[in-house]
């Protein structure tokens, strides 16, 4: 599993320009733990693994609309449709559905 976790982390970085520190923030853990996951020293607990997989999927969806730096800005900028909250905050809180709704609006052609 270590290789697949590293691949997920690489995809998040490559498609979303998201640093290991930011991944740790989004998954509510520490950069040191993320580094240990990447090296295969420990496996993420099931809840963190599910959040990582959701994050990688969300970033993949955003990559259809934005270059990595733009996807990064989109995740970390306040959004009107979230009441001024940042999608990254919602992801960290485990409210991925809110972010999925925004991405769905992008896919439907709404300007966000």
LOKOL-807461 format. One record per residue: residue number from 0; residue in three letters; x, y, z of N, C-alpha, C in turn. Coordinates in nm, 2 decimals, always signed. Layout:
! residues N
PT  nr rest    npx    npy    npz   capx   capy   capz    cpx    cpy    cpz
PT NUM  ALA      X      Y      Z      X      Y      Z      X      Y      Z
...
***
This chain:
! residues 112
PT  nr rest    npx    npy    npz   capx   capy   capz    cpx    cpy    cpz
PT   0  UNK  +0.08  -0.12  +0.00  +0.00  +0.00  +0.00  +0.09  +0.13  +0.00
PT   1  UNK  +0.21  +0.12  +0.05  +0.29  +0.23  +0.06  +0.31  +0.30  -0.07
PT   2  UNK  +0.33  +0.22  -0.18  +0.35  +0.28  -0.31  +0.23  +0.35  -0.36
PT   3  UNK  +0.11  +0.30  -0.33  -0.01  +0.36  -0.37  -0.04  +0.49  -0.29
PT   4  UNK  -0.01  +0.49  -0.17  -0.02  +0.61  -0.09  +0.07  +0.72  -0.14
PT   5  UNK  +0.20  +0.68  -0.17  +0.29  +0.78  -0.23  +0.24  +0.83  -0.36
PT   6  UNK  +0.18  +0.74  -0.44  +0.13  +0.79  -0.57  +0.01  +0.89  -0.55
PT   7  UNK  -0.07  +0.86  -0.45  -0.18  +0.95  -0.42  -0.13  +1.09  -0.38
PT   8  UNK  -0.03  +1.09  -0.29  +0.03  +1.21  -0.25  +0.10  +1.29  -0.36
PT   9  UNK  +0.17  +1.21  -0.45  +0.23  +1.27  -0.57  +0.12  +1.34  -0.66
PT  10  UNK  +0.01  +1.27  -0.68  -0.09  +1.32  -0.76  -0.15  +1.45  -0.71
PT  11  UNK  -0.17  +1.46  -0.58  -0.22  +1.58  -0.51  -0.12  +1.69  -0.53
PT  12  UNK  +0.01  +1.66  -0.52  +0.11  +1.76  -0.54  +0.11  +1.81  -0.68
PT  13  UNK  +0.12  +1.71  -0.77  +0.14  +1.74  -0.91  +0.02  +1.82  -0.97
PT  14  UNK  -0.10  +1.77  -0.94  -0.22  +1.83  -1.00  -0.27  +1.96  -0.93
PT  15  UNK  -0.24  +1.97  -0.80  -0.29  +2.08  -0.72  -0.19  +2.17  -0.66
PT  16  UNK  -0.06  +2.14  -0.69  +0.05  +2.22  -0.63  +0.03  +2.24  -0.48
PT  17  UNK  +0.00  +2.12  -0.42  -0.03  +2.12  -0.27  +0.09  +2.06  -0.20
PT  18  UNK  +0.15  +2.13  -0.11  +0.27  +2.09  -0.04  +0.23  +1.98  +0.06
PT  19  UNK  +0.33  +1.91  +0.11  +0.31  +1.81  +0.22  +0.25  +1.87  +0.34
PT  20  UNK  +0.30  +2.00  +0.37  +0.24  +2.07  +0.49  +0.10  +2.09  +0.47
PT  21  UNK  +0.06  +2.13  +0.35  -0.09  +2.16  +0.32  -0.17  +2.03  +0.32
PT  22  UNK  -0.11  +1.92  +0.27  -0.18  +1.79  +0.28  -0.20  +1.76  +0.42
PT  23  UNK  -0.10  +1.77  +0.51  -0.12  +1.75  +0.65  -0.23  +1.83  +0.71
PT  24  UNK  -0.23  +1.96  +0.67  -0.34  +2.04  +0.72  -0.48  +1.99  +0.68
PT  25  UNK  -0.49  +1.96  +0.55  -0.62  +1.92  +0.49  -0.66  +1.79  +0.56
PT  26  UNK  -0.57  +1.70  +0.59  -0.60  +1.57  +0.65  -0.60  +1.57  +0.80
PT  27  UNK  -0.58  +1.69  +0.86  -0.57  +1.70  +1.00  -0.47  +1.61  +1.07
PT  28  UNK  -0.35  +1.62  +1.02  -0.24  +1.54  +1.08  -0.11  +1.63  +1.07
PT  29  UNK  +0.00  +1.57  +1.08  +0.13  +1.65  +1.08  +0.21  +1.62  +0.95
PT  30  UNK  +0.29  +1.72  +0.91  +0.38  +1.69  +0.80  +0.47  +1.57  +0.82
PT  31  UNK  +0.51  +1.54  +0.94  +0.60  +1.43  +0.97  +0.52  +1.30  +0.94
PT  32  UNK  +0.40  +1.29  +0.98  +0.32  +1.17  +0.96  +0.30  +1.15  +0.81
PT  33  UNK  +0.27  +1.26  +0.73  +0.26  +1.25  +0.59  +0.39  +1.20  +0.52
PT  34  UNK  +0.50  +1.24  +0.57  +0.63  +1.20  +0.52  +0.65  +1.05  +0.55
PT  35  UNK  +0.60  +1.00  +0.67  +0.62  +0.86  +0.70  +0.52  +0.78  +0.61
PT  36  UNK  +0.41  +0.83  +0.58  +0.32  +0.76  +0.48  +0.39  +0.75  +0.35
PT  37  UNK  +0.45  +0.86  +0.30  +0.51  +0.86  +0.17  +0.62  +0.76  +0.16
PT  38  UNK  +0.70  +0.74  +0.27  +0.81  +0.65  +0.27  +0.77  +0.51  +0.30
PT  39  UNK  +0.64  +0.49  +0.34  +0.60  +0.35  +0.37  +0.63  +0.30  +0.50
PT  40  UNK  +0.67  +0.40  +0.59  +0.70  +0.36  +0.73  +0.58  +0.32  +0.81
PT  41  UNK  +0.47  +0.39  +0.78  +0.34  +0.36  +0.85  +0.23  +0.38  +0.74
PT  42  UNK  +0.12  +0.32  +0.76  +0.01  +0.33  +0.67  -0.09  +0.43  +0.74
PT  43  UNK  -0.15  +0.51  +0.66  -0.25  +0.60  +0.71  -0.37  +0.52  +0.78
PT  44  UNK  -0.42  +0.57  +0.89  -0.54  +0.51  +0.94  -0.65  +0.51  +0.84
PT  45  UNK  -0.75  +0.43  +0.85  -0.86  +0.42  +0.75  -0.93  +0.56  +0.73
PT  46  UNK  -0.95  +0.63  +0.83  -1.02  +0.76  +0.81  -0.93  +0.86  +0.73
PT  47  UNK  -0.80  +0.86  +0.76  -0.71  +0.95  +0.69  -0.69  +0.90  +0.54
PT  48  UNK  -0.69  +0.77  +0.53  -0.68  +0.72  +0.39  -0.80  +0.76  +0.31
PT  49  UNK  -0.91  +0.75  +0.36  -1.04  +0.79  +0.29  -1.03  +0.94  +0.26
PT  50  UNK  -0.99  +1.02  +0.35  -0.98  +1.16  +0.32  -0.87  +1.19  +0.21
PT  51  UNK  -0.76  +1.12  +0.22  -0.66  +1.13  +0.11  -0.71  +1.10  -0.02
PT  52  UNK  -0.79  +0.99  -0.03  -0.84  +0.94  -0.16  -0.95  +1.04  -0.21
PT  53  UNK  -1.03  +1.10  -0.12  -1.12  +1.20  -0.16  -1.05  +1.33  -0.20
PT  54  UNK  -0.95  +1.37  -0.14  -0.87  +1.48  -0.18  -0.81  +1.46  -0.31
PT  55  UNK  -0.75  +1.35  -0.34  -0.69  +1.32  -0.47  -0.80  +1.32  -0.58
PT  56  UNK  -0.91  +1.27  -0.55  -1.02  +1.27  -0.65  -1.07  +1.42  -0.67
PT  57  UNK  -1.08  +1.50  -0.57  -1.12  +1.64  -0.59  -1.02  +1.71  -0.67
PT  58  UNK  -0.90  +1.69  -0.64  -0.79  +1.76  -0.71  -0.79  +1.71  -0.86
PT  59  UNK  -0.82  +1.59  -0.88  -0.83  +1.54  -1.02  -0.95  +1.60  -1.09
PT  60  UNK  -1.06  +1.62  -1.03  -1.17  +1.69  -1.09  -1.13  +1.84  -1.12
PT  61  UNK  -1.07  +1.90  -1.03  -1.03  +2.04  -1.05  -0.93  +2.06  -1.16
PT  62  UNK  -0.85  +1.95  -1.18  -0.75  +1.96  -1.29  -0.81  +1.96  -1.43
PT  63  UNK  -0.94  +1.93  -1.44  -1.01  +1.95  -1.56  -1.04  +2.09  -1.60
PT  64  UNK  -1.03  +2.18  -1.50  -1.06  +2.32  -1.52  -0.94  +2.41  -1.50
PT  65  UNK  -0.85  +2.37  -1.41  -0.74  +2.46  -1.37  -0.61  +2.39  -1.38
PT  66  UNK  -0.51  +2.48  -1.40  -0.37  +2.44  -1.39  -0.34  +2.42  -1.24
PT  67  UNK  -0.23  +2.35  -1.21  -0.20  +2.32  -1.07  -0.21  +2.44  -0.98
PT  68  UNK  -0.14  +2.55  -1.01  -0.14  +2.67  -0.93  -0.28  +2.73  -0.91
PT  69  UNK  -0.36  +2.72  -1.02  -0.49  +2.78  -1.01  -0.58  +2.69  -0.92
PT  70  UNK  -0.56  +2.56  -0.93  -0.64  +2.46  -0.85  -0.60  +2.49  -0.70
PT  71  UNK  -0.48  +2.52  -0.67  -0.43  +2.55  -0.54  -0.50  +2.67  -0.49
PT  72  UNK  -0.50  +2.78  -0.57  -0.57  +2.90  -0.53  -0.72  +2.88  -0.50
PT  73  UNK  -0.78  +2.80  -0.59  -0.92  +2.77  -0.58  -0.95  +2.70  -0.44
PT  74  UNK  -0.87  +2.61  -0.40  -0.89  +2.54  -0.28  -0.87  +2.62  -0.15
PT  75  UNK  -0.78  +2.72  -0.16  -0.74  +2.80  -0.04  -0.80  +2.94  -0.04
PT  76  UNK  -0.88  +2.97  -0.14  -0.94  +3.10  -0.14  -1.08  +3.10  -0.09
PT  77  UNK  -1.13  +3.21  -0.02  -1.26  +3.21  +0.02  -1.36  +3.20  -0.09
PT  78  UNK  -1.47  +3.14  -0.07  -1.58  +3.13  -0.18  -1.71  +3.18  -0.13
PT  79  UNK  -1.77  +3.26  -0.21  -1.90  +3.32  -0.18  -2.00  +3.21  -0.15
PT  80  UNK  -2.00  +3.10  -0.23  -2.10  +3.00  -0.21  -2.08  +2.91  -0.08
PT  81  UNK  -1.97  +2.93  -0.02  -1.94  +2.87  +0.11  -1.95  +2.97  +0.22
PT  82  UNK  -2.01  +3.08  +0.20  -2.03  +3.18  +0.30  -1.89  +3.24  +0.34
PT  83  UNK  -1.80  +3.25  +0.24  -1.67  +3.30  +0.27  -1.57  +3.20  +0.32
PT  84  UNK  -1.61  +3.08  +0.34  -1.51  +2.98  +0.39  -1.43  +2.93  +0.27
PT  85  UNK  -1.32  +2.87  +0.30  -1.23  +2.82  +0.19  -1.26  +2.67  +0.17
PT  86  UNK  -1.26  +2.62  +0.05  -1.28  +2.47  +0.03  -1.19  +2.39  +0.11
PT  87  UNK  -1.07  +2.44  +0.13  -0.97  +2.36  +0.21  -1.02  +2.35  +0.36
PT  88  UNK  -1.08  +2.45  +0.41  -1.14  +2.44  +0.55  -1.25  +2.33  +0.55
PT  89  UNK  -1.33  +2.33  +0.45  -1.44  +2.23  +0.45  -1.38  +2.09  +0.44
PT  90  UNK  -1.28  +2.07  +0.36  -1.22  +1.94  +0.34  -1.16  +1.90  +0.48
PT  91  UNK  -1.09  +1.99  +0.54  -1.03  +1.96  +0.67  -1.13  +1.92  +0.78
PT  92  UNK  -1.25  +1.98  +0.77  -1.36  +1.95  +0.86  -1.43  +1.82  +0.83
PT  93  UNK  -1.40  +1.77  +0.71  -1.46  +1.64  +0.67  -1.59  +1.67  +0.59
PT  94  UNK  -1.61  +1.80  +0.55  -1.73  +1.83  +0.47  -1.70  +1.84  +0.32
PT  95  UNK  -1.66  +1.73  +0.27  -1.62  +1.72  +0.13  -1.74  +1.74  +0.04
PT  96  UNK  -1.86  +1.71  +0.08  -1.98  +1.73  +0.00  -2.00  +1.87  -0.04
PT  97  UNK  -1.96  +1.96  +0.05  -1.97  +2.11  +0.01  -1.88  +2.14  -0.10
PT  98  UNK  -1.76  +2.09  -0.10  -1.66  +2.11  -0.21  -1.71  +2.04  -0.34
PT  99  UNK  -1.76  +1.92  -0.32  -1.81  +1.85  -0.44  -1.92  +1.93  -0.51
PT 100  UNK  -2.01  +2.00  -0.43  -2.11  +2.08  -0.49  -2.06  +2.19  -0.57
PT 101  UNK  -1.95  +2.26  -0.52  -1.89  +2.36  -0.60  -1.83  +2.31  -0.73
PT 102  UNK  -1.76  +2.20  -0.72  -1.70  +2.14  -0.84  -1.81  +2.10  -0.94
PT 103  UNK  -1.92  +2.05  -0.89  -2.03  +2.01  -0.97  -2.09  +2.14  -1.05
PT 104  UNK  -2.09  +2.25  -0.98  -2.13  +2.37  -1.05  -2.03  +2.41  -1.16
PT 105  UNK  -1.91  +2.39  -1.13  -1.81  +2.42  -1.24  -1.83  +2.33  -1.36
PT 106  UNK  -1.86  +2.20  -1.33  -1.89  +2.10  -1.44  -2.01  +2.14  -1.51
PT 107  UNK  -2.11  +2.20  -1.45  -2.24  +2.24  -1.51  -2.23  +2.37  -1.58
PT 108  UNK  -2.11  +2.43  -1.57  -2.08  +2.56  -1.65  -2.11  +2.68  -1.57
PT 109  UNK  -2.14  +2.67  -1.44  -2.16  +2.79  -1.36  -2.03  +2.86  -1.33
PT 110  UNK  -2.03  +2.99  -1.33  -1.91  +3.07  -1.30  -1.89  +3.08  -1.15
PT 111  UNK  -1.77  +3.03  -1.11  -1.74  +3.03  -0.97  -1.60  +3.10  -0.96
***
